[in-house]
Amino acid sequence: MPREDRATWKSNYFLKMVQLLEQYPKCFVVGADNVSSRQMQKIRASLRDQATVLMGKNTMMRKAIKGHLQNNPDLERLLPHIKGNVGLVFTDSDLTEVRDLLLENKVAAPARAGAISPVDVVIPAQNTGLGPEKTSFFQALAIQTKISRGTIEIISNVHILKPGDKVGASEATLLNMLKISPFTYGLEIEQVYDDGTCFSPAVLDITPEDIRKRFMEGVCNVAAVSLQIGYPTVASVPHSIINGFKNLLAVAAETEITFPEAEKMKAYLADPSAFAVAAAPAAEEKKEEEAAPAQEEEESSDDDMGFDLFG
């Protein structure tokens, strides 16, 4: 490629990245390991209305970001995360929605020798459908088998790979023979940038209900401490008022002092039987209401029995 064309391409790349940094306040730093060009095209198409994907060399991305720090110093927080095979997904839409779209575009892939396993891979106990001539292959991998109806059967589940393990040629061959595609590949979100703040993608799993629950737990703790040390706060004032009212009722119950809110309590303490008599008719009325539907059901069943075989 001619030098001028290369220089023009770099200039256009820097210009495009600066425009995206100015246009979008949010972006994902995504890992693109094992993502094919065809899969990348599908990802770009699915994000077309909500986000823009920009890939490139790390040195060029860092240079473009550093050149824009004068206009937006907060972008410096992105620099430590531009490492490895990564790209940027710019958006001004809801981060959770874009995250979900990225997850939907993951595809299953077979295990390849030399790849690093991102997950646990377990081969379930099963009849493999393979002939007895493959027995030695399973023995080499220390997998217990038996011959059942002329084919090899794996006796128990086999934990063949753990996260971080390197896939060997034997493991890759076995998984392909069993038609198991244990891995899923796509753009992996490594970091989230939102208006000058970088955070883990796990934060996107926090719901408003979770935030409210944690907030209320904090309010309860503040109220408890405030009540214990006698220091009034907004959180403790309602409890202090209720406790004070209880103390007033207690004083009114033991003395001749009275006030409108305490009159019913004092009347009850003076003559509890009056409240018992008042409660009894209410209970009887409730029983009568419950008995009425039962009586109607009995009458309807009697009416049904009044018909003979010919109506």
PyMOL commands that set and color helices and strands:
alter all, ss='L'
color gray80, all
select helices_A, chain A and resi 3-23+37-46+58-67+73-81+95-104+132-140+169-177+201-205+208-229+237-254+260-270+272-305
alter helices_A, ss='H'
color red, helices_A
select strands_A, chain A and resi 26-31+51-55+86-91+107-109+121-123+126-127+145-148+151-154+158-161+183-185+188-194+197-199
alter strands_A, ss='S'
color yellow, strands_A
deselect
rebuild
show_as cartoon
